[in-house]
Structure formats: structure tokens, C-alpha cells
Amino acid sequence: MTISFIDLATEGVKGLHPYLPGKPISELEREYGIPGALKLASNENPIGPSPRALEAAREALKEIEIYPDGGGFELRTALSSWHDIDPDRITLGNGSNDVLDLIGRTFLTAGRESVFSEHAFIVYHLTTQACGATGRVAKAHDGSRGQATRHDLDAMRALVNDNTGVVFIANPNNPTGTWLNADELESFIADLPPRVVVVVDEAYVEYVQEETFPDTAAWLDRYPNLVICRTFSKAYGLAGLRVGYARSNPEIANLLNRVRHPFNVNSVALVAAAAALSDQEHIQRAVKENSQGMALLTGAFTEMGLAYIPSVGNFVSVDVGAPAGPVYEALLHEGVIVRPVANYGMPNHLRITVGAGDQNDRVIAALRKVLGK
């Protein structure tokens, strides 16, 4: 008897396709035989983590045979102090993706729905479907009423109904780099039914320098249904250690911690993240380098006659004027890895992480060569 295991899987899992991360450098070098490849595909911090974080990680390795603190007391205490909130409002995750999954498993199930925007982070869809819930996707702005590709909050609000369990908002959004200001975002949250959990995903917030960007933490008492997600993978440079967190009201945090796996954040990540949080000078350096690199990249795109989406993150999506797949492949042969985003409904765009100075020069030169610019 032949068993079809897909028939045994839950309905939500049957239609899932695995998340595809940016191609690793080792894979490119192995497949193409190109040494010294450059990866600007996964929005990693090109200057790396704080020296304090590295030193804390090295010390933690000396006791790697011991299980981590399952409650993450020291990191939660550090985050509590940094954000000036009680520790019982904090939920730790194996990266912020883990936190998003915790939210889905807590508040989504068959018969319930989530709402998110077109071009939004694909994990919202994956989490929703894995839980057996239905994702409702609002069309993004087409440019007639707001910046093209940006979240259309009116369109999102129109999709909220009695079955809505969670609304996901990425601010700034990945892969577009677009953002929502404080007034419009708070108005949207205030208009949602209190029973709908609204998740504001701030993975790239440290890079934002806009004066009207929301201070969402100030809203936690005002909106008990608000959950704010952040990560140490981007500006803090700890992507390889996988540590993120959520802030919410204590009741939501308690529920998330009920479904959180034991020891979901390892001991090295816990201490490295706490140490990274204490080194804000390193973050300031990362933000400065990012601003300089962004100006260099976007200036080059303009010179080449390429449209791009203005971004407040550490990446920029550029329209190459034709299906981007062949351009992506050609760049691989130049030893440069970027990110095609056709799966986000942007078939002509490549998302390029802002690198260090010489890295930006290299991707610009490769793009000029491939496009004949």
C-alpha cells in the first residue's frame, strides 16, 4: 500500500511552499565556481554586530553544554529598561519570524482570517496558511492616492470583518521600504475592533530617520490589541543567532508564551542581544553607513535611468525595466547576489541590500555591465 503523506497533512500545510531565503554565498561559489562572491540579498548589516555582542557570545560558548534560560530573564530585563516597559509585556522569539508564528498559532485557526497588504512580508501569508486560516490581501496604493506599492490602510480596513483575527502591518515594509506616519497608522489602529489583534512589524525601524515615524510603544496602553515586533537580525547584525521580540499588553504576552517553544532562544543569542542593545553607538554607525550607501545606490539608479522605490530601510527595490529574473541570473555570474521579488508581485524589481562602500560600488558596476548602462 502506497501512502500519500500529503493527504495526511493539515489543509493549511498542503498548499504551502517553503520560504526561500537569499542564495548563500557558499552556494553561489559552489555552483558557479566564482570566488569572492558578494551577497546583498538578505538585508544583513554589512558592518556586522557590535564588538560587545561578539565578546558576550564568545563568553557564552564556554557554557554551551547548559540549557539557556528559558524565560530569557537578562534579555527581557534589558529590553524592559531600554523600552521603559514591564518585562511581562515582552515575548522573546527565535527571530521576529518566530514571534509572528506565535501570534498566528495563538489567534488564527480555520474559519478565521488575517489581513495584510499586497507586497507585504511573505511570512504573514505563510503563517496564516499554516494555521489553516485565510489571508485577505488588500491592494497596495497604485500611485493615484499614495506612493505606489505602499500599504493602503483604507483598503485594508475594508477587508476587516467578523472573522478577522489578526491584521499585519510592516512598518517599514519589506521589500518595498515604504512606511506609514504616526497619524495615519494610529487612526487605522483606533478604528479597528478591539477584538482584532493588530501586529506592527518594525524589523527595520532602527534605520528610519523620518520625524513623523510612529513611536508605537506609546500606544500600548491605549490599544490593548496592539503587538509590536522587532528583531536583532537587521541593524544589530545578529541574523545568524536568530533573536527577536514582541511588546504587547501582558495578557497577550502571556498567551504567546503559552505556545512559545521551550528554550526557543539559545544562550549565545540571549547574551549577545543584551550586549548589542547596550551599544547604541554601533547602531548610529550602522545608520550613518546605510544613509551614505543608500544615497550612492539611488544616485546610480537615477544615472542609469532606473526607477526605484524610495526606502527608509537598509535595502532598496529597483525596477530594471523588464522581468528581473534574467538580470538576477546575470548578476550571479558577476558574483553578486541580490533578491528577485516576483513572488511579492513585483516581477520587474530587484531588492538590493545597502552594503558597505566598496560593496555598493561593486553591485553598481555589475548592474551597469549587465544592463549595458
Wavefront OBJ file of the C-alpha trace (Angstrom):
o trace
v 0.000 0.000 0.000
v 1.385 3.355 -1.048
v 0.738 6.211 1.364
v 0.370 9.761 0.101
v 1.677 11.721 3.032
v 0.422 14.997 1.651
v -3.086 13.609 2.162
v -2.255 13.209 5.846
v -1.083 16.803 6.235
v -3.339 19.551 7.544
v -5.182 21.581 4.932
v -3.125 24.672 5.628
v 0.190 22.879 5.125
v -0.806 21.121 1.901
v -0.663 24.292 -0.157
v 2.403 25.820 1.456
v 5.654 26.411 -0.373
v 8.818 26.767 1.717
v 10.181 30.237 2.337
v 13.126 30.806 0.011
v 15.899 32.867 1.617
v 18.554 34.737 -0.323
v 21.073 32.470 -2.025
v 24.038 31.816 0.304
v 27.494 32.869 -0.860
v 28.786 29.306 -0.455
v 26.056 28.001 -2.771
v 26.868 30.523 -5.483
v 30.580 29.820 -5.283
v 29.927 26.067 -5.359
v 27.509 26.168 -8.299
v 29.196 28.831 -10.427
v 32.809 28.415 -9.377
v 33.061 32.142 -8.627
v 35.301 33.037 -5.672
v 34.819 36.158 -3.588
v 31.079 36.445 -4.174
v 29.097 39.344 -2.674
v 25.688 38.875 -1.057
v 23.333 41.835 -0.880
v 20.140 39.788 -0.804
v 19.011 39.386 2.812
v 19.220 42.885 4.318
v 22.055 41.965 6.653
v 24.122 44.668 8.336
v 27.381 44.925 6.331
v 29.387 46.211 9.315
v 28.314 43.252 11.448
v 27.431 43.187 15.141
v 28.771 45.262 17.997
v 32.147 44.127 19.431
v 30.340 43.908 22.759
v 27.931 41.371 21.306
v 30.786 39.299 19.879
v 32.598 39.266 23.208
v 29.440 38.249 25.074
v 28.851 35.465 22.542
v 32.401 34.140 22.986
v 31.935 34.040 26.756
v 28.609 32.227 26.434
v 30.238 29.493 24.350
v 32.212 28.437 27.410
v 28.990 27.081 28.942
v 27.327 25.842 25.787
v 26.538 22.471 27.391
v 23.991 24.185 29.667
v 20.431 24.884 28.547
v 19.615 28.575 28.048
v 17.412 30.490 30.441
v 14.001 29.534 29.082
v 12.489 32.794 30.266
v 15.316 34.969 28.935
v 15.423 36.965 32.164
v 18.511 39.080 31.425
v 17.478 39.993 27.870
v 13.898 40.726 28.894
v 15.232 42.897 31.726
v 17.498 44.767 29.305
v 14.617 45.271 26.868
v 12.358 46.336 29.717
v 14.843 49.027 30.703
v 15.505 50.132 27.127
v 11.816 50.488 26.251
v 10.712 51.536 29.752
v 8.034 48.842 29.968
v 7.393 45.957 32.342
v 9.125 42.658 31.471
v 5.770 40.862 31.422
v 4.956 42.767 28.227
v 7.858 41.132 26.346
v 7.860 37.858 24.403
v 11.156 36.550 23.014
v 11.416 34.709 19.725
v 13.865 32.818 17.551
v 13.995 35.864 15.321
v 10.911 38.023 14.801
v 9.612 35.389 12.344
v 9.170 33.106 15.333
v 7.142 35.788 17.098
v 4.937 36.227 14.021
v 4.353 32.482 14.015
v 3.473 32.557 17.730
v 0.881 35.234 17.007
v -0.604 33.175 14.200
v -0.773 29.998 16.287
v -2.401 31.922 19.129
v -5.035 33.928 17.256
v -5.581 32.239 13.853
v -7.289 28.968 13.007
v -9.616 27.508 10.384
v -12.537 29.857 9.842
v -10.581 32.920 10.900
v -8.829 35.452 8.692
v -5.829 37.728 8.658
v -5.492 40.960 6.704
v -2.285 42.303 5.192
v -1.173 44.366 2.225
v -0.098 43.401 -1.229
v 3.730 43.442 -1.422
v 3.970 42.852 2.345
v 6.388 40.451 4.039
v 5.570 36.960 2.783
v 5.731 35.366 6.245
v 2.302 36.871 7.037
v 0.828 34.707 4.305
v 2.835 31.625 5.281
v 1.887 31.886 8.958
v -1.771 32.402 8.136
v -1.957 29.447 5.779
v -0.028 27.115 8.079
v -2.627 27.813 10.779
v -5.441 26.866 8.406
v -6.747 30.438 8.345
v -7.475 32.593 5.299
v -5.336 35.547 4.300
v -7.112 38.555 2.806
v -4.769 40.752 0.783
v -5.508 44.445 0.290
v -4.287 46.061 -2.894
v -1.431 48.450 -2.275
v -1.579 52.062 -3.430
v -1.301 52.350 -7.200
v 0.176 55.830 -7.013
v -3.054 57.760 -7.564
v -3.793 58.403 -3.855
v -0.490 57.472 -2.212
v 3.011 56.317 -3.016
v 2.812 53.312 -5.323
v 3.325 49.924 -3.588
v 2.630 51.490 -0.173
v 0.087 49.995 2.275
v -3.414 51.306 1.517
v -4.907 51.429 5.011
v -8.402 52.189 3.713
v -8.288 49.089 1.545
v -7.040 47.029 4.486
v -9.770 48.350 6.793
v -12.408 47.410 4.210
v -11.338 43.759 4.469
v -11.751 43.560 8.245
v -14.876 41.619 9.178
v -16.292 39.428 11.948
v -13.849 36.630 11.049
v -10.713 38.776 11.233
v -8.302 37.632 13.921
v -5.084 39.457 13.040
v -4.030 42.435 10.930
v -0.353 42.502 9.924
v 1.371 45.801 9.122
v 5.051 46.068 8.201
v 6.447 49.495 9.003
v 8.769 49.976 7.184
v 7.615 47.363 4.708
v 9.823 44.700 3.198
v 10.513 44.515 0.234
v 9.307 47.996 -0.734
v 10.888 50.089 2.037
v 7.736 52.238 2.223
v 6.410 53.465 5.560
v 3.380 54.862 7.406
v 3.448 58.009 9.517
v 2.170 58.276 13.068
v -1.160 59.970 12.393
v -2.367 57.621 9.681
v -1.245 54.476 11.464
v -2.783 55.415 14.790
v -6.040 56.396 13.113
v -6.143 52.993 11.471
v -5.480 51.127 14.728
v -8.034 53.209 16.611
v -10.694 52.314 14.042
v -10.159 48.547 14.320
v -12.466 46.458 16.501
v -10.721 45.856 19.847
v -11.061 42.088 19.334
v -8.736 42.236 16.283
v -5.049 41.836 17.116
v -3.006 44.345 15.123
v 0.652 43.479 14.600
v 3.099 46.250 13.692
v 6.277 44.636 12.395
v 9.196 47.030 12.919
v 12.102 44.870 11.777
v 13.871 47.818 10.114
v 12.872 50.594 12.491
v 16.415 51.425 13.657
v 17.270 52.647 10.156
v 14.341 55.062 9.917
v 15.163 58.762 10.246
v 11.768 60.274 9.407
v 10.494 62.710 12.045
v 6.853 61.640 11.682
v 7.569 57.934 12.075
v 5.388 56.425 14.828
v 6.525 55.797 18.373
v 4.223 52.794 18.638
v 5.373 51.921 22.165
v 3.494 54.967 23.419
v 0.279 53.372 22.160
v 0.465 50.083 24.053
v -1.739 51.230 26.935
v -4.127 52.987 24.573
v -4.668 49.929 22.344
v -4.555 46.619 24.258
v -4.854 44.723 20.947
v -1.523 46.109 19.663
v 1.565 43.897 19.277
v 4.898 45.400 18.183
v 7.550 43.082 16.734
v 11.262 43.827 16.431
v 14.429 41.902 15.646
v 18.155 41.863 16.341
v 18.797 40.434 12.849
v 18.993 43.700 10.918
v 20.611 46.833 12.363
v 22.031 44.897 15.333
v 23.789 42.469 12.980
v 22.819 39.229 14.759
v 20.951 37.495 11.919
v 22.894 34.268 12.404
v 21.856 33.981 16.049
v 18.102 34.423 15.462
v 16.620 36.568 18.202
v 13.605 38.873 18.087
v 10.867 40.009 20.433
v 7.373 41.408 20.765
v 5.923 44.058 23.049
v 2.250 43.856 23.913
v -0.133 44.032 26.815
v 0.641 41.402 29.480
v -2.390 39.252 28.638
v -1.329 38.834 25.018
v 2.288 38.201 26.101
v 1.049 35.515 28.480
v -0.828 33.790 25.654
v 2.153 33.961 23.299
v 4.391 32.469 25.974
v 1.974 29.554 26.371
v 2.650 28.434 22.786
v 6.308 29.519 22.677
v 8.632 26.536 22.460
v 10.875 25.925 25.491
v 14.368 27.377 25.010
v 13.385 28.953 21.685
v 16.231 31.479 22.005
v 19.667 29.989 22.560
v 22.059 31.099 25.282
v 24.538 32.742 22.893
v 21.784 34.797 21.269
v 20.368 35.887 24.633
v 23.598 37.414 25.909
v 24.719 38.773 22.535
v 21.419 40.591 22.063
v 21.565 42.133 25.520
v 25.124 43.316 24.876
v 24.185 44.650 21.423
v 21.358 46.659 22.957
v 23.866 48.425 25.208
v 25.983 49.639 22.276
v 23.885 52.292 20.576
v 26.995 53.963 19.152
v 27.358 50.917 16.927
v 23.775 51.341 15.742
v 24.437 55.003 14.968
v 27.417 53.981 12.866
v 25.314 51.423 11.003
v 22.615 54.009 10.302
v 25.180 56.533 9.037
v 26.789 53.975 6.717
v 23.355 52.960 5.486
v 22.388 56.547 4.654
v 25.587 57.045 2.688
v 25.192 53.750 0.855
v 21.543 54.418 0.050
v 22.440 57.780 -1.490
v 25.149 56.130 -3.592
v 22.852 53.368 -4.873
v 19.863 55.556 -5.642
v 22.069 58.143 -7.300
v 23.466 55.431 -9.564
v 19.965 54.164 -10.375
v 18.969 57.679 -11.422
v 22.047 57.964 -13.625
v 21.117 54.649 -15.266
v 17.537 55.772 -15.805
v 16.148 53.122 -13.450
v 13.104 53.805 -11.294
v 13.290 52.737 -7.662
v 11.007 52.773 -4.630
v 12.203 55.323 -2.043
v 13.077 53.304 1.046
v 13.650 54.078 4.723
v 15.116 50.626 5.403
v 18.544 49.177 4.638
v 17.519 47.997 1.185
v 16.040 49.427 -1.983
v 13.913 47.838 -4.716
v 14.858 48.925 -8.220
v 12.829 48.448 -11.407
v 15.103 47.060 -14.126
v 12.503 47.767 -16.813
v 11.862 44.132 -17.736
v 11.393 40.781 -15.979
v 14.123 40.802 -13.353
v 14.862 37.051 -13.368
v 17.417 37.154 -16.217
v 19.106 40.208 -14.673
v 19.345 38.389 -11.348
v 20.943 35.389 -13.073
v 23.384 37.597 -14.961
v 24.403 39.272 -11.711
v 25.081 35.850 -10.194
v 27.616 35.265 -12.953
v 29.253 38.515 -11.868
v 29.496 37.113 -8.334
v 26.770 39.412 -6.971
v 23.707 38.060 -5.153
v 20.641 40.304 -4.891
v 16.977 39.378 -4.402
v 14.338 38.992 -7.126
v 10.892 39.804 -5.723
v 8.497 38.439 -8.319
v 6.911 36.368 -5.539
v 5.891 39.671 -3.942
v 4.043 40.750 -7.085
v 6.983 42.841 -8.322
v 8.354 40.892 -11.311
v 10.479 43.725 -12.704
v 12.154 44.628 -9.400
v 15.318 43.526 -7.669
v 15.725 44.213 -3.961
v 19.269 45.235 -3.147
v 20.630 45.456 0.387
v 22.674 48.569 1.101
v 26.231 47.370 1.616
v 29.481 48.908 2.767
v 31.145 51.400 0.418
v 33.119 49.024 -1.772
v 30.214 46.561 -1.859
v 27.890 49.244 -3.197
v 30.454 50.183 -5.842
v 30.661 46.555 -6.893
v 26.922 45.988 -7.266
v 26.572 49.239 -9.208
v 29.358 48.215 -11.589
v 27.836 44.756 -12.059
v 24.381 46.220 -12.724
v 25.803 48.667 -15.255
v 27.571 45.819 -17.049
v 24.568 43.503 -17.095
v 22.134 46.208 -18.255
v 24.567 47.854 -20.648
v 24.222 51.162 -18.808
l 1 2 3 4 5 6 7 8 9 10 11 12 13 14 15 16 17 18 19 20 21 22 23 24 25 26 27 28 29 30 31 32 33 34 35 36 37 38 39 40 41 42 43 44 45 46 47 48 49 50 51 52 53 54 55 56 57 58 59 60 61 62 63 64 65 66 67 68 69 70 71 72 73 74 75 76 77 78 79 80 81 82 83 84 85 86 87 88 89 90 91 92 93 94 95 96 97 98 99 100 101 102 103 104 105 106 107 108 109 110 111 112 113 114 115 116 117 118 119 120 121 122 123 124 125 126 127 128 129 130 131 132 133 134 135 136 137 138 139 140 141 142 143 144 145 146 147 148 149 150 151 152 153 154 155 156 157 158 159 160 161 162 163 164 165 166 167 168 169 170 171 172 173 174 175 176 177 178 179 180 181 182 183 184 185 186 187 188 189 190 191 192 193 194 195 196 197 198 199 200 201 202 203 204 205 206 207 208 209 210 211 212 213 214 215 216 217 218 219 220 221 222 223 224 225 226 227 228 229 230 231 232 233 234 235 236 237 238 239 240 241 242 243 244 245 246 247 248 249 250 251 252 253 254 255 256 257 258 259 260 261 262 263 264 265 266 267 268 269 270 271 272 273 274 275 276 277 278 279 280 281 282 283 284 285 286 287 288 289 290 291 292 293 294 295 296 297 298 299 300 301 302 303 304 305 306 307 308 309 310 311 312 313 314 315 316 317 318 319 320 321 322 323 324 325 326 327 328 329 330 331 332 333 334 335 336 337 338 339 340 341 342 343 344 345 346 347 348 349 350 351 352 353 354 355 356 357 358 359 360 361 362 363 364 365 366 367 368 369 370 371 372 373
